[in-house]
Amino acid sequence: MGRHRVSEEKVLVTGATGKVGRELVPLLLEAGVEVTAGTRDPERGRALFGAEADVVELNYARTETYDAALTWADRVFLIPPPFSPDAYEAIGAFLDWAVSARVRHVVLLSGMAIPEESDLPLRKVERHLERQDVAGTIIRPNLYMQNLYPGFIYRQIRRDGHIRLPAGRESVSLVDVRDVAAVAARALTEADWGGRGITLTGPRALTMEEVSRTLSRHVGQKIGYEAIDDDEFRETLEVDGWRAGEVEVILGLFRSIRKGWRKPVLPELEEALGRPPRSFEAFAAELERVWD
């Protein structure tokens, strides 16, 4: 990957208060980049980033929020609404608006194995970016380690003592969100990333049984794993408040695990960062301080 630094460019980070965005914004600020943090919740953004970032409201459903977010932006980190069945409809208009505003480079956060199924909402977003007259980079991470803490899986463990997911017995090369943010920071601050696609994985593929055992060793709680079917997981998600369309997207994600599409361990993250990816063992060890 190129290491030539781009000069004096302003970066818009969409979804700035989400898992990746909240890690990315500080990295860009530390690198001396002028950052606009776009979020549906500006108050939360200001609490996270203080006065260092220009925090603005950005809601894909409200075109009146687009101009303030894109003012003077040279590069955009584009995060689709997570697990949304309407990701293409939600984000397509904003991407068109960004291109018309003369943004020079768009870095899209997608997902591992997305190109395997052409009708997925995120694949439609990828193709839409590929058709634009703008430099584009697509980052495709595997599932985040941070999906296990915090969130509904953590609540499930605290309630039942088990991870109950429709992942079968297949393994998945979980990746740390902080590594994903670090690669995004490179893509947004270095030249020669346009036209690239990069898939990010952790250093080892683990089954959910191995994940459970690793967590158990570090957090002082015996944690099991129960492989459940799609219908049972659908009920679990609906009780937890997920919308029907989101549920189907999430079920598709777990089907990709069972098909083995999220098992490969790839070298691209280490090549981009010049260091190995963080391990799940290291992530689990960090949870000793926060698990209760």
Sequence and secondary structure as in RCSB ss.txt:
>XXXX:A:sequence
MGRHRVSEEKVLVTGATGKVGRELVPLLLEAGVEVTAGTRDPERGRALFGAEADVVELNYARTETYDAALTWADR
VFLIPPPFSPDAYEAIGAFLDWAVSARVRHVVLLSGMAIPEESDLPLRKVERHLERQDVAGTIIRPNLYMQNLYP
GFIYRQIRRDGHIRLPAGRESVSLVDVRDVAAVAARALTEADWGGRGITLTGPRALTMEEVSRTLSRHVGQKIGY
EAIDDDEFRETLEVDGWRAGEVEVILGLFRSIRKGWRKPVLPELEEALGRPPRSFEAFAAELERVWD
>XXXX:A:secstr
    B  S EEEESSTTSTTHHHHHHHHHHTT EEEEEES HHHHHHHHTTSSEEEE  TT GGGHHHHHTT SE
EEE   TT TTHHHHHHHHHHHHHHTT  EEEEE  TTGGG TTSHHHHHHHHHHTSSSEEEEEEE  BGGGSSS
SHHHHHHHHHSEEEES TT EE  B HHHHHHHHHHHHHBSS TTEEEEE  SS EEHHHHHHHHHHHHSS  EE
EE  HHHHHHHHHHTT  HHHHHHHHHHHHHHHTTTT    SHHHHHHTS    HHHHHHHGGGT  
